[in-house]
Amino acid sequence: MNFKTVSNHDNTVEGFCLIKSMDKKTTAKGVPYLDMVLTDSSGEISAKLWDYKENIHTGFGVNSIVKVRGTVSVFNDAEQLRVERIRPSIASDELNIGDFVPSASFGSEEMYNEIIRTVENFKSGDLKLLTKTILEQNKERLMYWPAALKLHHALRGGLLFHTLSILKLAQGVSRVYPFIDTDLLYTGVILHDIAKIDELQVSELGISTAYSADGELVGHLVRGAIQVGIVGKELGIDPDVLMLVEHMLISHHGEPEFGVAQRPKFLEAEVLSLLDQLDARVFIFSSCESSVSPGEFTSRQWALDNRRLYNHGRHSGDSGTDPFVEF
């Protein structure tokens, strides 16, 4: 943990951290205390607030950033923090959320602007208007929204990161296969996961905590197509064009077992589905392999058919995809 040492004499430290979990418990004598796990970009530590006063210790909870002071000791071969002071973070602390929350490798504004620049070059007026309008309607939440509850791109800004990564892949594929309708493919790429904004419950820190009722009952494939239909009709977009985009959104998971109402039935829809899977799997492989030392295998990964992945140690540079690499 990136705590600052206040006193070497009694191992007193202080600093800012994120509350990963927090449970109110009672001692054998019936005295309440808080049992917490605190985390930042460097790791996590178990913490106890023994002198807990419900009327005093307010304004913080799970997924909130706090400033703590306490003493570090070792319990059951692991460090533990005895919290003596704790308060919620305030604006004047001028904190960088990326120091506490797993975040995309690039700034959200930078990624959003890169996507908008691509849309500005569309030849199709209908697809340009549709895509820009939906992006602008959702911009505020796109700045911090993750792409998933778990697994791939479950990061602050992960939805933009995933979208831009696929967009760069699509641009490369379109150079190899110049007969692809790039405006249509890029529209599907940019909008394919837009309804993750309705599907996930997400704090302003960019942490996803659960699926929403809409996510459980409707899901982002169908909700995205509905959103495209509504916005498109309001804008007067050609119904045949809307139908193509709607199909790309409801089919991009590829197979019925993954929630699609229709398998991809034209080229751009198929390419979107394949690139979506490619980017998700590259992220999962990279993240899992980097969690073990070179020469070691991971535990079984249920999302990858229970395979144990091997870190051969030959990767160079940062893990994960880089959406700003030029082709």
Helices and strands as residue ranges (DSSP letters): E 4-7, E 12-26, E 32-40, E 43-49, E 65-75, E 78-88, G 91-93, G 97-99, H 108-120, H 125-137, H 139-142, H 158-176, H 182-191, H 196-199, E 200-202, E 208-211, H 213-217, H 220-235, H 239-251, G 256-258, H 267-289, E 297-301, G 302-304, E 307-310
